[in-house]
């Protein structure tokens, strides 16, 4: 199974790529040197890791995402709910709302999502 969990630096790197894609691998090296203080070898090592996880691809020197940032976060959320709440979104929401009261706007947004997803 593909691992979609990223460490802090991997996440910073992924955010840079999502914010600048498509980007040539050479420009990515320059960007990482400026933003993260990385050497070329570090950039390529991290890029290879995220390509192996099927989050990004480097094809003919052009780096772009396989998963959008939104898709990536959705997969992480699904995995968290599955592992922590036995896949139950209602259990997650119940646990979440015991410590933080939902605003009227949040409730309206959730009701809208429920209506949109009803068969």
Beta strands, then each sheet from edge to edge (+ up, - down):
strand 1: 23-24
strand 2: 56-59
strand 3: 62-65
sheet 1: 1+ 3- 2+
end
